[in-house]
Amino acid sequence: MSDRPSEAISKSYSVAITGSGGSGAVTTGRILLEAAAQCGFQGLMTRSAGPQIRGGESAAMVRFSPDPVECMGDEYDLLVGLDWRNVERFADELPLSDKSLILSDPAAGEVPAVLRSNGAEILEVQFKKFASGLPGGRLNMVALGAATRICGFTLEAMEAGIRAVLGGKGEEVVETAIQAVRLGFNHDHRPRITLNAPGKSDDHWSITGNQACGVGALRGGTRFVAAYPITPASEMLEWMAPKLEKLGGSLLQAEDELASINMIIGASFGGVPSLTATSGPGLSLMVEGLGLALVSETPVTVVNVMRGGPSTGIPTKSEQSDLNIALYGLHGDAPHLVFAPLSIRDCVFTTQWAVQLAEHLQTVAIVLSDQSLGQSQAIIEAPPARELPLARKVESEPGGDYQRYAITSDNVSPMTLPGTAAGMYTADGLEHNPHGTPSSMAVDHRSQLTKRLQKLEDFDFGDDWAEVQGEGRRCIVTWGSTAGVVNEVATWLQAQGSAIRIISLRLLAPLQRDRLMDLLSDSDKVLVVEQNHDGQLFHYLHSQGVLPANAESLAQPGPLPLRPGRIIRALSGGN
């Protein structure tokens, strides 16, 4: 049995491509991922960049396997160095071992000591020299050709990957890239791995987490989006804009986040399911508007693609550090929905579910994605289309004594749309009586507070609140994107015959407290795993009284991702 969890779980191969900004590292990674898809592999490409617009560090990390891939492993098998400028800024994101291979151009200089310290083998290929002999040749494509042979891919698969990624740039660019790849491929070295390619599948998608959230929003019925661009959420908006138009909807770029949240509240008041996407700083600006949506019971959804914080923080790197503001950021007693997709594939379902629950329960839904999901590209099995029996309750014939905020059996009172005869009501930020008339009476405030709370607490969310797998007296609780690496740890431990239970929370608020307590009741060890500094989920679960006294926290801030070995050491009592 290997001592490397990522190696022992399944046959997989991990490649990192690094260079300075503008070197083409990310494009190289995208083509490599598409070539893997052509061979029938599933895969994942994450990326790393500094906050600089140009000239900073850049890297693409690709892992492929016959099985689903939801995280990177403990080390990279192959590191392709397009150049070594600025690599020290993120060398700690590129763990290597004595089993790793570094592919380097001697013209770029000596491989930095920080990358050679673990004894990786170095193979030199003259990327720049080969590229210079080809009109329009790019050294990253020569390097890609060399990596193609090392990865065991065929030239045909790589050429198909080039056409998939560069096809929009014209045939001349495509043909030049193919010629450069052939130069690198035919360099005198032999393949290093032989993975059994499953064969191309027509049932696989190549998609980012931001795009997958967009698919889910559209499936959920979203037809209006207003947003202000912000890293790392902007790609979701760019992807949705043309898709909304084809469905009769629209996307509007607002002048700021304050405008965007109020625009979607207005559109939703008019009967159109509405959404915005942002990141932590934008969510901070939206919280007053979210309070208006909540108290007026106007459904809206916010997809928050988290990044390193606080303030501007690390906008290009991932961190699960917005849980506290998502749970507690609204002033007053403001119960609402908080979700976290568990993988790129799960972004589709979770966002659809969030939109439809917001509509059905007439409340605010916050979806906590993050940079590691949003901006990563994956080859996944196509997620099934799920029909959810959730929709907005609309009263088309309200009658003479319409009470917009009437106390009902499920505490969800039907809305009327603007212009409905006898259906006018006041929808503002003031507390109100059942008719909607502003009121400061204690009886109205108490009854409306209870109404807004109970409609969430009494709703049956079914089994989708979490993904639960495995049995055993050791248990890991996690949420959002860290579920991928936790699942990998579980697979490794189970292959060793070690029992473990994994609880990956998709619905964070309202917390399904009783169900979670039942799952944890017979646990000898509970480890709460998340990517932030203060253990925000750990403290939230403690505040809800669901964790046993001996529960432990593994909270690691970004930008370094959690890796399988770190979690296994924590389970064993190590650091």
C-alpha positions as MATLAB code, in Angstrom:
seq = 'MSDRPSEAISKSYSVAITGSGGSGAVTTGRILLEAAAQCGFQGLMTRSAGPQIRGGESAAMVRFSPDPVECMGDEYDLLVGLDWRNVERFADELPLSDKSLILSDPAAGEVPAVLRSNGAEILEVQFKKFASGLPGGRLNMVALGAATRICGFTLEAMEAGIRAVLGGKGEEVVETAIQAVRLGFNHDHRPRITLNAPGKSDDHWSITGNQACGVGALRGGTRFVAAYPITPASEMLEWMAPKLEKLGGSLLQAEDELASINMIIGASFGGVPSLTATSGPGLSLMVEGLGLALVSETPVTVVNVMRGGPSTGIPTKSEQSDLNIALYGLHGDAPHLVFAPLSIRDCVFTTQWAVQLAEHLQTVAIVLSDQSLGQSQAIIEAPPARELPLARKVESEPGGDYQRYAITSDNVSPMTLPGTAAGMYTADGLEHNPHGTPSSMAVDHRSQLTKRLQKLEDFDFGDDWAEVQGEGRRCIVTWGSTAGVVNEVATWLQAQGSAIRIISLRLLAPLQRDRLMDLLSDSDKVLVVEQNHDGQLFHYLHSQGVLPANAESLAQPGPLPLRPGRIIRALSGGN';
ca = [
       0.000    0.000    0.000;
       1.400    3.382   -1.010;
       2.072    6.009    1.635;
       0.734    8.627   -0.789;
      -3.081    8.703   -0.480;
      -3.557   10.314   -3.884;
      -1.529    7.522   -5.510;
      -3.219    4.682   -3.636;
      -6.819    5.739   -4.222;
      -6.923    5.334   -7.971;
      -4.708    5.522  -10.997;
      -4.253    9.232  -11.498;
      -1.578   11.605  -12.740;
      -0.960   15.188  -11.672;
       0.732   17.889  -13.728;
       1.619   21.465  -12.782;
       2.521   24.036  -15.454;
       4.166   27.187  -14.172;
       5.371   30.434  -15.680;
       5.159   34.184  -15.317;
       1.972   36.026  -16.239;
       1.315   35.838  -19.981;
       3.478   32.739  -20.501;
       0.477   30.626  -21.462;
       0.499   28.296  -18.454;
      -3.288   28.306  -18.041;
      -3.916   27.792  -21.769;
      -1.478   24.864  -21.690;
      -3.337   23.377  -18.738;
      -6.719   23.751  -20.429;
      -5.494   21.958  -23.548;
      -3.971   19.162  -21.456;
      -7.284   18.726  -19.625;
      -9.218   18.617  -22.900;
      -6.783   16.016  -24.269;
      -7.456   13.921  -21.165;
     -11.170   14.208  -21.889;
     -10.575   13.035  -25.455;
      -9.072    9.867  -23.961;
     -12.109    9.356  -21.717;
     -10.491   10.476  -18.472;
     -12.194   12.622  -15.899;
     -10.107   15.450  -14.565;
      -9.685   18.753  -12.795;
      -7.686   21.872  -13.564;
      -7.126   24.430  -10.842;
      -5.158   27.603  -11.379;
      -3.064   29.986   -9.362;
      -2.187   33.586  -10.086;
      -1.096   36.649   -8.209;
      -3.214   39.803   -7.946;
      -1.172   41.604  -10.616;
      -2.883   42.247  -13.954;
       0.278   41.336  -15.879;
       3.739   40.089  -15.059;
       2.926   38.106  -11.941;
       3.074   34.417  -11.274;
       0.799   31.959  -13.077;
       0.238   28.228  -12.869;
      -2.220   25.582  -13.962;
      -2.552   22.313  -12.058;
      -4.131   19.343  -13.840;
      -5.026   15.934  -12.473;
      -6.719   13.202  -14.519;
      -7.954    9.696  -13.780;
     -10.448    7.094  -15.012;
     -12.415    7.977  -11.849;
     -13.968   11.291  -10.755;
     -11.381   13.872   -9.624;
     -12.426   16.469   -7.038;
      -9.093   17.660   -5.641;
      -5.381   17.703   -6.196;
      -3.180   15.092   -4.538;
      -0.315   15.461   -2.098;
       2.362   15.931   -4.781;
       2.639   16.589   -8.495;
       4.029   13.858  -10.715;
       5.163   16.297  -13.404;
       6.125   19.971  -13.180;
       6.484   21.800  -16.495;
       8.462   25.016  -16.073;
       7.805   27.428  -18.940;
      10.024   29.876  -17.065;
      11.069   30.349  -13.457;
      10.256   34.041  -12.997;
       8.346   34.703   -9.764;
       8.013   30.978   -9.005;
       9.131   31.581   -5.422;
       5.834   33.406   -4.829;
       3.866   30.186   -5.030;
       6.378   27.352   -4.862;
       4.637   26.094   -1.706;
       1.551   25.438   -3.854;
       3.558   22.985   -5.986;
       4.619   20.103   -3.690;
       7.016   17.627   -5.308;
       8.756   14.431   -4.189;
      11.629   12.248   -5.272;
       9.139   10.501   -7.561;
       8.362   13.726   -9.424;
       9.748   14.864  -12.770;
      10.581   18.479  -13.634;
      10.486   19.376  -17.328;
      12.649   22.453  -17.906;
      14.214   24.524  -20.676;
      17.934   25.140  -20.065;
      17.466   28.580  -21.655;
      15.266   29.516  -18.669;
      18.121   28.973  -16.260;
      18.666   26.499  -13.488;
      15.649   25.008  -11.753;
      15.248   26.983   -8.494;
      16.514   25.223   -5.395;
      13.106   25.547   -3.712;
      11.747   23.100   -6.322;
      14.767   20.769   -6.303;
      14.891   20.284   -2.551;
      12.795   17.089   -2.543;
      14.985   15.275   -5.047;
      12.784   15.473   -8.130;
      14.327   14.292  -11.406;
      15.018   17.026  -13.988;
      14.586   16.519  -17.728;
      15.763   19.327  -20.010;
      14.010   20.091  -23.320;
      14.826   23.152  -25.408;
      11.332   24.671  -25.630;
      12.505   28.101  -26.735;
      14.935   26.829  -29.377;
      12.341   24.535  -30.967;
       9.659   27.256  -30.904;
      11.956   29.852  -32.490;
      12.363   27.655  -35.576;
       8.626   27.763  -36.227;
       6.929   30.979  -37.461;
       4.549   32.039  -34.739;
       5.691   29.146  -32.566;
       5.043   29.327  -28.804;
       7.332   27.614  -26.357;
       4.383   26.598  -24.170;
       3.074   24.475  -27.049;
       6.472   22.783  -27.442;
       6.408   22.072  -23.705;
       2.878   20.721  -24.077;
       4.118   18.305  -26.743;
       6.822   16.979  -24.417;
       4.246   16.631  -21.622;
       1.926   14.795  -24.036;
       4.426   11.984  -24.452;
       5.243   11.846  -20.741;
       1.535   11.637  -19.880;
       1.032    8.836  -22.381;
      -1.445   10.760  -24.538;
      -1.645   10.333  -28.294;
      -0.970   13.193  -30.662;
      -4.510   12.780  -31.975;
      -5.968   13.407  -28.513;
      -3.759   16.452  -28.002;
      -4.640   17.890  -31.403;
      -8.321   17.508  -30.574;
      -7.659   19.314  -27.284;
      -5.946   22.147  -29.161;
      -8.916   22.544  -31.477;
     -11.320   22.557  -28.531;
      -9.438   25.358  -26.743;
      -7.916   27.401  -29.587;
     -10.447   26.769  -32.351;
     -11.952   30.234  -31.999;
      -8.609   31.890  -32.798;
      -8.515   30.690  -36.404;
      -7.020   27.779  -38.316;
      -3.561   29.360  -38.626;
      -3.182   29.575  -34.846;
      -4.434   26.011  -34.441;
      -2.054   24.580  -37.069;
       0.931   26.435  -35.622;
       0.133   25.106  -32.154;
      -0.168   21.555  -33.507;
       3.206   21.809  -35.250;
       4.836   23.077  -32.047;
       3.279   20.234  -30.048;
       4.657   17.728  -32.543;
       8.149   19.189  -32.130;
       7.986   18.696  -28.383;
       6.355   15.281  -28.692;
       9.052   13.944  -31.015;
      11.894   15.014  -28.750;
      14.029   12.027  -27.747;
      12.416   10.788  -24.539;
      10.019    8.002  -23.666;
       6.611    8.000  -21.937;
       6.765    7.984  -18.144;
       3.288    6.626  -17.375;
       0.779    4.261  -18.950;
      -2.734    4.945  -17.690;
      -5.439    2.845  -19.274;
      -7.600    5.334  -21.155;
     -11.314    4.509  -20.762;
     -12.218    5.866  -24.218;
     -14.046    9.086  -24.961;
     -17.497    9.457  -23.423;
     -20.278   11.585  -24.865;
     -21.745   11.846  -21.360;
     -18.915   13.978  -19.969;
     -19.002   17.749  -19.559;
     -16.062   20.133  -19.551;
     -17.197   22.897  -17.221;
     -16.092   25.323  -14.513;
     -17.783   25.735  -11.171;
     -18.941   29.225  -12.146;
     -20.522   27.822  -15.292;
     -22.074   24.956  -13.320;
     -23.657   27.460  -10.904;
     -25.026   29.232  -13.980;
     -26.543   25.997  -15.265;
     -28.159   25.411  -11.883;
     -29.525   28.953  -11.735;
     -31.125   28.566  -15.156;
     -32.547   25.154  -14.276;
     -33.976   26.734  -11.122;
     -35.847   29.297  -13.196;
     -33.635   32.385  -12.842;
     -34.473   34.830  -15.625;
     -32.985   38.101  -14.364;
     -29.456   38.747  -13.137;
     -27.985   42.067  -12.039;
     -24.399   42.153  -10.875;
     -21.173   44.099  -10.657;
     -18.018   42.294  -11.871;
     -15.724   40.957   -9.168;
     -13.026   38.287   -9.028;
     -13.604   35.328   -8.885;
     -17.332   35.487   -9.728;
     -17.269   37.412  -13.013;
     -17.054   34.344  -15.264;
     -20.432   33.162  -13.993;
     -21.981   36.404  -15.193;
     -20.168   36.279  -18.544;
     -21.414   32.745  -19.121;
     -25.011   33.480  -18.116;
     -25.522   36.651  -20.176;
     -26.054   35.023  -23.611;
     -27.834   32.005  -22.113;
     -30.410   34.205  -20.375;
     -31.193   36.028  -23.604;
     -31.951   32.729  -25.345;
     -34.427   31.916  -22.557;
     -36.139   35.293  -22.691;
     -34.340   36.664  -19.647;
     -31.676   39.324  -19.259;
     -28.513   40.248  -17.400;
     -27.714   43.818  -16.416;
     -24.312   45.061  -15.270;
     -25.047   47.382  -12.374;
     -22.899   50.330  -11.330;
     -22.062   48.641   -8.014;
     -23.181   45.904   -5.638;
     -25.653   48.195   -3.861;
     -27.487   48.736   -7.129;
     -27.351   45.088   -8.149;
     -29.002   43.748   -4.988;
     -31.788   46.326   -5.195;
     -32.322   45.599   -8.883;
     -32.897   41.913   -8.269;
     -35.232   42.678   -5.366;
     -37.279   44.868   -7.701;
     -37.336   42.257  -10.453;
     -38.351   39.541   -8.020;
     -41.105   41.757   -6.595;
     -42.379   41.871  -10.158;
     -42.491   38.083  -10.340;
     -39.199   37.210  -12.061;
     -36.845   34.776  -10.264;
     -33.678   36.829   -9.789;
     -30.055   36.302   -8.809;
     -26.756   38.082   -8.358;
     -23.199   36.757   -8.088;
     -20.392   38.361   -6.115;
     -17.530   37.708   -3.721;
     -16.882   38.685   -0.095;
     -16.472   42.483   -0.466;
     -19.606   42.625   -2.618;
     -21.612   40.545   -0.157;
     -20.652   43.020    2.572;
     -22.260   45.813    0.560;
     -25.400   43.780   -0.110;
     -26.403   42.855    3.428;
     -28.720   45.835    3.990;
     -30.535   45.016    0.760;
     -30.781   41.373    1.787;
     -32.499   42.498    4.974;
     -35.081   44.332    2.850;
     -35.667   41.204    0.760;
     -36.027   39.082    3.871;
     -38.458   41.286    5.780;
     -40.561   41.924    2.662;
     -40.405   38.179    1.856;
     -39.175   38.855   -1.655;
     -37.156   35.843   -2.879;
     -33.596   36.477   -4.109;
     -30.468   34.329   -4.510;
     -26.857   35.450   -4.073;
     -24.001   33.259   -5.289;
     -20.933   34.282   -3.291;
     -17.727   32.930   -4.848;
     -15.450   33.223   -1.830;
     -11.820   34.351   -1.918;
      -9.121   35.156    0.612;
     -10.064   38.007    2.921;
     -10.706   40.265    4.731;
     -11.047   43.426    2.631;
      -9.424   43.014   -0.779;
      -7.462   40.127    0.715;
      -6.193   37.650   -1.881;
      -8.711   38.016   -4.727;
      -7.201   35.296   -6.934;
      -6.949   32.553   -4.303;
      -9.545   30.443   -2.510;
     -10.679   30.465    1.110;
     -13.878   29.415    2.899;
     -13.847   32.534    5.031;
     -17.280   34.064    4.362;
     -19.321   31.561    6.368;
     -19.716   33.910    9.328;
     -21.021   36.820    7.267;
     -23.343   34.506    5.337;
     -24.800   33.141    8.567;
     -24.776   36.242   10.765;
     -24.193   39.283    8.548;
     -27.793   40.505    8.374;
     -28.844   42.769   11.224;
     -31.757   41.881   13.448;
     -33.293   38.423   13.689;
     -33.028   37.469   10.036;
     -33.363   33.727    9.344;
     -32.448   32.810    5.776;
     -30.970   30.014    3.673;
     -27.244   29.296    3.304;
     -25.943   26.595    0.953;
     -22.527   25.316   -0.123;
     -21.983   23.163   -3.241;
     -19.742   20.174   -2.566;
     -18.041   19.909   -5.966;
     -18.068   21.449   -9.423;
     -20.639   18.846  -10.452;
     -22.719   19.631   -7.358;
     -22.728   23.359   -8.205;
     -25.513   22.548  -10.669;
     -27.892   20.929   -8.192;
     -27.109   23.121   -5.190;
     -27.666   26.375   -7.085;
     -30.882   25.072   -8.643;
     -32.099   23.959   -5.214;
     -31.190   27.301   -3.659;
     -33.059   29.310   -6.308;
     -36.176   27.174   -6.061;
     -36.189   27.099   -2.257;
     -35.779   30.885   -2.149;
     -38.757   31.159   -4.483;
     -40.895   28.657   -2.597;
     -40.079   29.961    0.888;
     -40.003   33.630   -0.182;
     -36.682   34.365    1.430;
     -32.988   35.054    0.861;
     -30.681   32.256   -0.271;
     -26.881   32.612   -0.169;
     -24.825   30.041   -2.064;
     -21.217   29.796   -0.851;
     -19.059   28.673   -3.733;
     -15.369   29.649   -3.804;
     -12.477   30.317   -6.149;
     -11.320   26.702   -6.092;
     -14.715   25.645   -7.424;
     -15.636   28.683   -9.480;
     -12.490   29.110  -11.554;
     -11.467   25.465  -11.813;
     -12.269   23.452  -14.932;
     -13.421   19.854  -14.624;
     -14.250   16.917  -16.831;
     -17.259   15.389  -15.093;
     -20.095   13.001  -15.702;
     -23.088   15.040  -16.818;
     -25.216   15.886  -13.765;
     -28.791   14.635  -14.116;
     -31.600   17.123  -14.566;
     -33.718   17.069  -11.418;
     -37.283   18.286  -11.325;
     -37.970   19.837   -7.931;
     -41.593   20.440   -6.831;
     -40.802   23.937   -5.605;
     -42.288   27.160   -6.931;
     -43.445   30.565   -5.792;
     -46.965   30.746   -4.416;
     -48.780   33.455   -6.391;
     -52.320   34.613   -5.682;
     -53.995   35.685   -8.915;
     -57.444   36.373   -7.401;
     -56.775   37.774   -3.909;
     -60.303   38.831   -3.027;
     -61.405   41.786   -0.920;
     -59.353   41.249    2.234;
     -55.997   40.194    0.847;
     -53.359   39.779    3.543;
     -49.933   39.564    1.963;
     -48.285   38.441    5.214;
     -51.063   36.287    6.581;
     -50.099   33.596    9.069;
     -50.696   30.321    7.228;
     -50.257   26.656    8.139;
     -46.772   26.559    6.582;
     -46.078   30.269    7.231;
     -45.703   30.913    3.489;
     -48.351   33.390    2.373;
     -49.116   33.768   -1.351;
     -47.792   36.843   -3.146;
     -49.589   38.941   -5.664;
     -47.834   40.451   -8.637;
     -47.948   44.199   -9.380;
     -51.149   45.146  -11.150;
     -53.254   42.339   -9.664;
     -56.736   43.636   -8.862;
     -57.302   43.971   -5.097;
     -53.755   42.718   -4.546;
     -51.879   45.869   -3.643;
     -49.683   45.799   -0.549;
     -46.764   47.675    0.967;
     -43.396   45.935    0.622;
     -40.679   47.908    2.359;
     -38.163   47.464    5.141;
     -40.494   48.369    7.999;
     -42.071   45.730   10.197;
     -45.710   45.239    9.286;
     -48.976   43.573   10.154;
     -50.475   40.736    8.047;
     -51.820   43.271    5.512;
     -48.375   44.793    5.008;
     -49.211   48.019    6.785;
     -46.157   49.290    8.733;
     -46.527   48.539   12.434;
     -44.414   48.965   15.554;
     -46.792   46.931   17.728;
     -45.126   44.142   19.688;
     -47.758   41.597   18.664;
     -47.140   42.224   14.951;
     -43.355   42.170   15.320;
     -43.432   38.931   17.298;
     -45.827   37.163   14.948;
     -43.915   38.178   11.814;
     -40.562   37.212   13.341;
     -42.003   33.814   14.206;
     -43.525   33.463   10.746;
     -40.218   34.124    8.986;
     -38.363   31.703   11.265;
     -40.865   28.869   11.327;
     -41.341   28.678    7.561;
     -37.680   27.667    7.362;
     -37.441   25.525   10.477;
     -40.640   23.583    9.732;
     -39.829   22.910    6.073;
     -38.784   19.364    5.191;
     -35.524   19.677    3.269;
     -35.343   15.922    2.686;
     -32.044   14.099    2.366;
     -30.240   16.728    0.295;
     -29.105   18.732    3.334;
     -25.849   16.733    3.366;
     -23.960   13.942    1.655;
     -23.306   11.123    4.129;
     -21.064    8.187    3.326;
     -19.408    5.377    5.224;
     -19.765    4.012    8.710;
     -17.513    4.057   11.707;
     -16.833    5.666   15.053;
     -14.452    8.182   13.499;
     -16.223   10.996   11.661;
     -15.209   13.952    9.508;
     -17.617   16.866    9.146;
     -16.939   19.307    6.338;
     -18.674   21.704    3.977;
     -18.441   23.120    0.488;
     -15.365   22.594   -1.641;
     -13.339   20.786    1.048;
     -15.691   17.824    0.590;
     -13.614   16.752   -2.427;
     -10.377   16.200   -0.523;
     -12.245   14.666    2.429;
     -13.894   12.170    0.073;
     -10.474   11.222   -1.228;
      -9.226   10.609    2.307;
     -12.269    8.449    3.024;
     -11.663    6.364   -0.100;
      -8.038    5.812    0.914;
      -8.895    4.855    4.497;
     -11.671    2.513    3.407;
      -9.286    0.818    0.962;
      -7.042    0.140    3.978;
      -9.973   -1.369    5.866;
     -10.321    1.613    8.188;
     -13.933    2.614    8.858;
     -14.865    6.291    8.721;
     -18.018    8.345    8.287;
     -18.056   11.520    6.194;
     -20.724   14.212    6.595;
     -20.477   16.928    3.943;
     -22.909   19.755    4.700;
     -24.705   21.269    1.703;
     -27.377   23.138    3.702;
     -25.740   25.225    6.416;
     -28.758   27.277    7.481;
     -31.126   26.370    8.808;
     -28.857   23.727   10.305;
     -30.458   20.289   10.389;
     -29.462   19.995   14.020;
     -31.322   16.850   15.115;
     -30.256   14.855   12.060;
     -26.638   15.875   12.481;
     -26.669   14.997   16.174;
     -28.041   11.544   15.368;
     -25.189   10.907   12.948;
     -22.586   12.031   15.485;
     -24.097   10.355   18.549;
     -21.903    7.220   18.502;
     -18.666    8.868   17.298;
     -15.430    8.417   19.237;
     -13.616   11.083   17.220;
     -15.044   13.998   15.261;
     -12.839   16.186   13.067;
     -14.288   19.341   11.467;
     -12.356   20.181    8.292;
     -12.491   23.544    6.521;
     -10.342   26.101    4.700;
     -10.275   29.199    6.867;
      -8.194   30.450    9.773;
     -10.616   30.538   12.693;
     -12.617   27.315   12.250;
     -15.863   29.082   11.403;
     -17.908   25.914   10.849;
     -16.428   24.323   13.976;
     -17.539   27.246   16.144;
     -20.938   27.441   14.434;
     -21.619   23.765   15.121;
     -20.479   24.196   18.735;
     -22.847   27.151   19.129;
     -25.669   24.905   17.941;
     -24.736   22.230   20.480;
     -24.230   19.430   17.976;
     -20.555   18.573   18.506;
     -19.290   16.249   21.249;
     -16.858   17.699   23.757;
     -13.886   15.905   22.189;
     -14.494   17.253   18.657;
     -11.424   18.765   16.997;
     -10.942   21.414   14.347;
      -8.701   21.233   11.288;
      -8.931   24.752    9.905;
      -6.327   25.789    7.365;
      -6.518   29.206    5.703;
      -5.865   29.741    2.012;
      -4.229   30.076   -0.355;
      -2.796   26.576    0.129;
      -5.433   23.915   -0.519;
      -6.018   21.172    2.001;
      -4.350   17.972    0.841;
      -5.194   14.359    1.740;
      -2.035   13.753    3.767;
      -2.718   16.723    6.056;
      -6.162   15.372    6.961;
      -4.865   11.840    7.539;
      -2.191   13.174    9.893;
      -4.820   15.135   11.815;
      -6.973   12.010   12.176;
      -3.936   10.219   13.565;
      -3.200   12.964   16.066;
      -0.424   14.637   14.068;
      -0.084   18.130   12.603;
];
